[in-house]
Amino acid sequence: MLRSYLPALIMLAISVANAIFMVVLSTVLSPGGRTKVKSAPYESGMDPLGGTRERFSVKFYMVAILFIVFDVETVFLLPWAVSLRPLGWEGFASAMIFIFILTVGLVYEWKKGALEWD
């Protein structure tokens, strides 16, 4: 029985060895430390402020999650729109329930202030 898993185990071993090799290689070959070029202003001409590990506001993540939710809604509604005729009224009603639930969620988030940037 172990013979059937042998190709998967070989592939796993090669993948782990490749990952370790890539990390070691990037550590050895990469130049370290701050240089004048790394500390220079961005292409826009603005001086970099603070470090790169700054925390983002929770509102940023809320808007990102809302974007993903409504993007997924579009992914589900496009096939529905293409096949609307064969689905009939039952398919239309199910899509309207889906849109209604998402609309209620959007109104709730709007009232909570998740879409306001302060």
N, C-alpha and C positions, 0 to 999 in steps of 0.2 A: 504493500500500500504506500510505502514511503516513496517508491519510484515515481508515482503519479505526481507527487509534490516536488520532486527534484528540480524541474525547470523553474518553478515559482521560487524556490529557495535560492537557486543560483541567481535569478534576476534580483531578488531582494538583497543578496550579498553584494552584487555588482552595484546596485543603487546606493547602498550604504557606503561602500568604499568610494564611489564617485562623489558623494556628498562630503565625506570627510576630506578627500583629496582637494575638492574645490575650496573648502574653508581654509585648509592649510595653505594652499597656493595663494589665495587672496591675501592671507595674513603675511606671508613671506614677501610677496611682490608689491604690495601696496605701500605708497609713501605715507608716512604718518605725520602728525603734528599740524599746526596751523601755519599756513604760508601766506604771503602777501596777496596772492591771487585768490585764495579762499576767503580772505577777509575783505576783499574789494567789494564795492557796491554792486548791486544787481544791474542787469541790463537797463532797467528803468531809471537808473541813476540814484535810487534811494539807498541810503545806508542801511545795512542790516541792523535791526533792533533786537536785542535779547538773543537767547539761544534758540536752538532748533527744537528743544524739548518743551515748548510752551504748551500749556493746557488750553484746549478749546472749550468754548462755552457749551453747555448742554443743549442750548437752542440750536447750535450748529448740527448736532447729532439728530435732534428731533426733525429738523427740516430734511436731513438726509434720509431718515427712515420714511418720512412722508413721501419723498420723491420715489423711493424704491417701491412703496406700496402702490402708488398711482402708476408707476411704470409697469408693475406686474398686472395691474388692472388692464392696461392697454394690451398686454400680451394675451390676456384671456379674452378680451373683447374683439380683437381682430379676427380670430377664427370663427367666433360666434357671428360676426357680421357677414362673413363670407358664406356661411352655411345657414343663414336665417330662414330662407324659404322651406327647406326640408324640416327644420325644427318646428315650424308652426308657432301657434300661440303659446304652447307650453314652453318652448325655448325662449320666446320673447319675455314671458312672465318671469322665468328664472333669471334672465339677464337683468331685468328691471329690479328684482329683489337684490341681486348682487350690487347693482349701482346704488340702490337706496341705502344699503348697509354701509357702503363706502362713503356716501354723502353724509350720513349721520356721523361717521367717524371724522370726516373733514370738518363739519360744523363744530363738533366737540373740540377738536384741536384748535380751531379758530377762536372759539370762545375762551379756551384756556390760555390763549396768547402764544401758542407755539410758533406762529408764523411771523411774529413781530421781532425785529432786530433792534435791540436796545444798545 
